[in-house]
Amino acid sequence: MSLDAQALADLAAQIQLWGTELGFAELRIADVDLSHIEGKFQDWLDAGYHGEMAYMAAHGSKRTRPAELVPGTVRVISARMNYLPQNAGWRAAEQQHGPDTAVISLYARGRDYHKVLRTRLQQLAERIEAAIGPFGYRVFTDSAPVMEVALAEKAGLGWRGKHTLLLSREAGSMFFLGEILIDLPLPVDEAVGQHCGQCSACIDICPTKAIVAPYKVDARLCVSYLTIELHGSIPVELRPLIGNRVYGCDDCQLACPWNKFAQAAAVDDFAVRNGLDNARMVHLFAWTEAQFLRMLEGSPIRRIGHERWLRNMAVGLGNAAVSMRGDAGIVAALQARLSHPSEMVREHVVWALGRHGVEA
């Protein structure tokens, strides 16, 4: 179906309205020319900063050339959806966790964002199709070789911060991104300027110094990578730096001044489940695999599996020794896992007990 310039402009405006009705905070449109970042992305890969994330290099030029990933693509509808379960006081609450509390990234405490955004983006695409007839499209949410931040930045949803996350003057960085690659030549939105200035708060706060330079992260050092993407043992020298962060890390976002503007979610999918905003590690460490699967059904945390869940908890419990060395409840919880069938779990438990001055 061929649409003239005015019809395309009207459709773009309508897409904004539909997106808001579906719970998105903002939608903007960009072309798909990412040639300006191809060299930087390849340099990042060549440096090995992607670690075990082989998928980052597995698709050749498709990651920076959306029209090769989905032939016929000429535009991307880039959308953001806020995920804070509450607005006022959220940063102060995150800074009050005790040493035996399991710190889980805010985005992972509710329903799996992949499912939420994908479903709603699909509904948006279907609304467009109902209005204009069949067109070429494909929906993505952190699930394919798509440079989400680069496309969102080009669309004007924000700018890439020094921690490499997208930042918005209106909403900070506490939001998810999703895209619809389309074959409709919709009018594009303008990009916005950079607004980090001389600030280095995110770089300074990073517990493992994973932000090796402004706009450059060595994923192999990042707590989110270590607790989520890494399949094997966490390097011993990095374990003390992880603290009680058992799934992901929000430190760079907590320190960012722009997140004083972070907005609460418009949908209830990201409401906290199972008390994961203030759960004790000994409680979560005691979950059997069946309990882990049942309690975290529909959660993004489930993807790491029970073995890595226990690995992460063991590190957190070991680090609790900084202020709770020899705590009877923690030591007993760790000792109960000494016979776990996983060698990796046992090794991390032995390390954790050593932090408490207890021989396995």
URQUI-V306938 format. One record per pair of residues at least 24 apart in sequence whose ideal C-beta (glycine too) atoms are under 8 Angstrom apart, sorted by the first residue. I is the first residue (numbers start at 1). GAP is how many residues later the second one is. If there is no record, write none. Layout:
i=I gap=GAP
i=I gap=GAP
This chain:
i=1 gap=131
i=1 gap=132
i=1 gap=133
i=1 gap=134
i=3 gap=129
i=3 gap=181
i=5 gap=182
i=8 gap=176
i=8 gap=177
i=8 gap=178
i=8 gap=179
i=9 gap=178
i=11 gap=117
i=11 gap=120
i=11 gap=121
i=11 gap=173
i=11 gap=175
i=12 gap=174
i=12 gap=175
i=14 gap=117
i=15 gap=62
i=15 gap=109
i=15 gap=113
i=15 gap=171
i=18 gap=106
i=18 gap=109
i=18 gap=110
i=19 gap=60
i=19 gap=105
i=22 gap=98
i=22 gap=101
i=22 gap=102
i=23 gap=58
i=23 gap=97
i=23 gap=242
i=23 gap=243
i=23 gap=244
i=24 gap=55
i=24 gap=56
i=24 gap=57
i=24 gap=96
i=24 gap=100
i=24 gap=242
i=25 gap=55
i=25 gap=56
i=25 gap=57
i=25 gap=146
i=25 gap=150
i=25 gap=238
i=25 gap=241
i=26 gap=53
i=26 gap=54
i=26 gap=131
i=26 gap=142
i=26 gap=144
i=26 gap=145
i=27 gap=50
i=27 gap=51
i=27 gap=52
i=27 gap=53
i=28 gap=49
i=28 gap=50
i=28 gap=124
i=28 gap=127
i=28 gap=128
i=28 gap=129
i=28 gap=161
i=29 gap=46
i=29 gap=47
i=29 gap=48
i=29 gap=49
i=29 gap=126
i=29 gap=157
i=29 gap=158
i=29 gap=159
i=29 gap=160
i=30 gap=45
i=30 gap=46
i=30 gap=48
i=30 gap=121
i=30 gap=124
i=30 gap=125
i=30 gap=126
i=30 gap=158
i=30 gap=159
i=31 gap=43
i=31 gap=44
i=31 gap=45
i=31 gap=123
i=31 gap=157
i=32 gap=33
i=32 gap=34
i=32 gap=35
i=32 gap=41
i=32 gap=42
i=32 gap=43
i=32 gap=44
i=32 gap=119
i=32 gap=149
i=34 gap=30
i=34 gap=31
i=34 gap=32
i=34 gap=113
i=34 gap=116
i=34 gap=117
i=34 gap=120
i=35 gap=29
i=37 gap=27
i=37 gap=110
i=37 gap=113
i=38 gap=26
i=41 gap=106
i=44 gap=172
i=47 gap=171
i=48 gap=172
i=49 gap=163
i=49 gap=167
i=49 gap=168
i=49 gap=169
i=49 gap=170
i=49 gap=171
i=50 gap=169
i=51 gap=168
i=51 gap=169
i=51 gap=174
i=51 gap=178
i=51 gap=179
i=52 gap=177
i=52 gap=178
i=52 gap=179
i=53 gap=166
i=53 gap=172
i=53 gap=176
i=55 gap=90
i=58 gap=87
i=59 gap=86
i=62 gap=83
i=63 gap=82
i=63 gap=83
i=63 gap=84
i=64 gap=83
i=64 gap=86
i=66 gap=80
i=66 gap=85
i=66 gap=115
i=69 gap=75
i=69 gap=76
i=69 gap=77
i=69 gap=112
i=70 gap=66
i=70 gap=68
i=70 gap=111
i=72 gap=64
i=72 gap=111
i=73 gap=63
i=73 gap=65
i=73 gap=108
i=73 gap=109
i=73 gap=110
i=74 gap=108
i=74 gap=109
i=74 gap=110
i=74 gap=111
i=75 gap=106
i=75 gap=107
i=75 gap=108
i=75 gap=109
i=75 gap=110
i=75 gap=111
i=75 gap=113
i=76 gap=75
i=76 gap=79
i=76 gap=103
i=76 gap=104
i=76 gap=105
i=76 gap=106
i=77 gap=47
i=77 gap=102
i=77 gap=103
i=77 gap=105
i=77 gap=109
i=78 gap=70
i=78 gap=73
i=78 gap=74
i=78 gap=76
i=78 gap=77
i=78 gap=79
i=78 gap=99
i=78 gap=100
i=78 gap=101
i=79 gap=38
i=79 gap=42
i=79 gap=45
i=79 gap=98
i=79 gap=99
i=79 gap=100
i=79 gap=101
i=80 gap=72
i=80 gap=77
i=80 gap=78
i=80 gap=86
i=80 gap=88
i=80 gap=91
i=80 gap=95
i=80 gap=96
i=80 gap=97
i=80 gap=98
i=81 gap=32
i=81 gap=35
i=81 gap=36
i=81 gap=39
i=81 gap=94
i=81 gap=95
i=81 gap=97
i=81 gap=184
i=81 gap=185
i=81 gap=186
i=82 gap=89
i=82 gap=92
i=82 gap=93
i=82 gap=180
i=82 gap=181
i=82 gap=182
i=82 gap=183
i=82 gap=184
i=83 gap=24
i=83 gap=27
i=83 gap=30
i=83 gap=91
i=83 gap=92
i=83 gap=93
i=83 gap=182
i=83 gap=187
i=84 gap=90
i=84 gap=178
i=84 gap=179
i=84 gap=180
i=84 gap=181
i=84 gap=186
i=85 gap=24
i=85 gap=25
i=85 gap=179
i=85 gap=180
i=85 gap=185
i=85 gap=186
i=85 gap=187
i=85 gap=192
i=86 gap=178
i=87 gap=175
i=87 gap=176
i=87 gap=177
i=90 gap=172
i=91 gap=163
i=91 gap=168
i=91 gap=169
i=93 gap=184
i=94 gap=156
i=94 gap=160
i=95 gap=159
i=97 gap=147
i=97 gap=181
i=99 gap=145
i=99 gap=220
i=99 gap=221
i=99 gap=223
i=99 gap=224
i=99 gap=225
i=100 gap=144
i=100 gap=180
i=100 gap=181
i=100 gap=182
i=100 gap=217
i=100 gap=220
i=100 gap=224
i=100 gap=227
i=100 gap=230
i=101 gap=143
i=101 gap=177
i=101 gap=178
i=101 gap=179
i=101 gap=180
i=102 gap=142
i=102 gap=144
i=102 gap=145
i=102 gap=174
i=102 gap=177
i=102 gap=178
i=102 gap=179
i=102 gap=182
i=102 gap=211
i=102 gap=214
i=103 gap=140
i=103 gap=141
i=103 gap=142
i=103 gap=143
i=103 gap=213
i=104 gap=142
i=104 gap=143
i=104 gap=144
i=104 gap=172
i=104 gap=173
i=104 gap=175
i=104 gap=197
i=105 gap=119
i=105 gap=142
i=105 gap=143
i=105 gap=144
i=105 gap=145
i=106 gap=68
i=106 gap=144
i=107 gap=67
i=107 gap=69
i=107 gap=141
i=107 gap=163
i=107 gap=193
i=108 gap=139
i=108 gap=140
i=108 gap=168
i=108 gap=191
i=108 gap=192
i=108 gap=193
i=109 gap=161
i=109 gap=163
i=109 gap=164
i=109 gap=167
i=109 gap=168
i=110 gap=159
i=110 gap=160
i=110 gap=161
i=110 gap=162
i=110 gap=163
i=110 gap=189
i=111 gap=158
i=111 gap=159
i=111 gap=162
i=111 gap=187
i=111 gap=188
i=112 gap=186
i=112 gap=187
i=112 gap=188
i=112 gap=190
i=113 gap=28
i=113 gap=29
i=113 gap=63
i=113 gap=156
i=113 gap=157
i=113 gap=187
i=114 gap=27
i=114 gap=28
i=114 gap=29
i=114 gap=186
i=115 gap=183
i=116 gap=60
i=116 gap=151
i=116 gap=153
i=116 gap=154
i=117 gap=24
i=117 gap=59
i=117 gap=61
i=118 gap=25
i=118 gap=60
i=120 gap=58
i=121 gap=57
i=121 gap=58
i=121 gap=59
i=124 gap=56
i=125 gap=55
i=132 gap=52
i=135 gap=47
i=135 gap=48
i=135 gap=49
i=136 gap=46
i=136 gap=47
i=137 gap=43
i=137 gap=44
i=137 gap=45
i=137 gap=46
i=138 gap=42
i=138 gap=43
i=139 gap=39
i=139 gap=40
i=139 gap=41
i=140 gap=38
i=140 gap=39
i=140 gap=40
i=140 gap=41
i=141 gap=35
i=141 gap=36
i=141 gap=37
i=141 gap=38
i=142 gap=34
i=142 gap=35
i=142 gap=36
i=146 gap=33
i=146 gap=35
i=148 gap=29
i=148 gap=30
i=148 gap=31
i=149 gap=28
i=151 gap=28
i=152 gap=25
i=153 gap=38
i=154 gap=37
i=155 gap=33
i=155 gap=34
i=155 gap=36
i=156 gap=33
i=156 gap=34
i=156 gap=35
i=156 gap=36
i=158 gap=34
i=159 gap=32
i=159 gap=33
i=159 gap=34
i=159 gap=35
i=159 gap=36
i=159 gap=37
i=160 gap=34
i=160 gap=55
i=161 gap=35
i=161 gap=41
i=161 gap=54
i=161 gap=95
i=161 gap=97
i=162 gap=34
i=162 gap=37
i=162 gap=38
i=162 gap=40
i=162 gap=41
i=162 gap=49
i=162 gap=52
i=162 gap=53
i=163 gap=39
i=163 gap=40
i=163 gap=43
i=163 gap=48
i=163 gap=54
i=163 gap=89
i=163 gap=90
i=163 gap=93
i=164 gap=47
i=164 gap=51
i=164 gap=52
i=164 gap=53
i=165 gap=87
i=165 gap=88
i=167 gap=28
i=167 gap=29
i=167 gap=89
i=167 gap=91
i=168 gap=90
i=168 gap=93
i=169 gap=26
i=169 gap=89
i=169 gap=92
i=170 gap=91
i=170 gap=93
i=171 gap=90
i=171 gap=91
i=171 gap=92
i=172 gap=81
i=172 gap=84
i=172 gap=86
i=172 gap=87
i=172 gap=88
i=172 gap=89
i=172 gap=90
i=172 gap=91
i=173 gap=80
i=173 gap=83
i=173 gap=85
i=173 gap=86
i=173 gap=89
i=174 gap=79
i=174 gap=85
i=174 gap=88
i=174 gap=89
i=175 gap=88
i=195 gap=63
i=199 gap=58
i=201 gap=51
i=201 gap=54
i=201 gap=55
i=201 gap=56
i=202 gap=50
i=202 gap=51
i=202 gap=53
i=202 gap=54
i=204 gap=51
i=205 gap=46
i=205 gap=47
i=205 gap=49
i=205 gap=50
i=206 gap=45
i=206 gap=46
i=207 gap=34
i=207 gap=35
i=207 gap=36
i=207 gap=38
i=207 gap=42
i=207 gap=44
i=208 gap=30
i=208 gap=33
i=208 gap=34
i=211 gap=41
i=222 gap=27
i=223 gap=25
i=223 gap=26
i=223 gap=28
i=224 gap=24
i=224 gap=25
i=227 gap=77
i=227 gap=81
i=227 gap=85
i=228 gap=75
i=228 gap=76
i=231 gap=77
i=232 gap=112
i=233 gap=78
i=233 gap=111
i=233 gap=114
i=233 gap=115
i=234 gap=77
i=234 gap=78
i=234 gap=81
i=234 gap=114
i=236 gap=115
i=239 gap=76
i=239 gap=79
i=239 gap=80
i=239 gap=112
i=240 gap=79
i=242 gap=73
i=242 gap=74
i=242 gap=77
i=243 gap=73
i=243 gap=76
i=244 gap=37
i=244 gap=72
i=244 gap=75
i=244 gap=76
i=245 gap=71
i=246 gap=35
i=246 gap=38
i=246 gap=63
i=246 gap=66
i=246 gap=67
i=246 gap=69
i=246 gap=70
i=247 gap=54
i=247 gap=57
i=247 gap=65
i=273 gap=26
i=281 gap=32
i=281 gap=35
i=281 gap=36
i=281 gap=39
i=281 gap=49
i=281 gap=52
i=282 gap=35
i=282 gap=47
i=282 gap=48
i=282 gap=51
i=284 gap=25
i=284 gap=29
i=285 gap=25
i=285 gap=28
i=285 gap=29
i=285 gap=32
i=285 gap=48
i=285 gap=49
i=285 gap=52
i=286 gap=47
i=286 gap=50
i=307 gap=35
i=307 gap=37
i=307 gap=38
i=310 gap=27
i=310 gap=30
i=310 gap=32
i=310 gap=35
i=310 gap=38
i=311 gap=33
i=311 gap=34
i=311 gap=37
i=314 gap=31
i=314 gap=34
i=314 gap=35
i=314 gap=37
i=314 gap=38
i=315 gap=33
i=315 gap=36
i=315 gap=37
i=317 gap=35
i=318 gap=30
i=318 gap=33
i=318 gap=34
i=318 gap=35
i=318 gap=36
i=318 gap=37
i=318 gap=38
i=319 gap=36
i=321 gap=31
i=321 gap=34
i=321 gap=35
i=321 gap=36
i=325 gap=30
i=325 gap=31
i=325 gap=32
i=326 gap=30
i=326 gap=31
i=326 gap=32
i=327 gap=29
i=330 gap=26
i=331 gap=25
i=331 gap=27
i=334 gap=24
i=335 gap=25
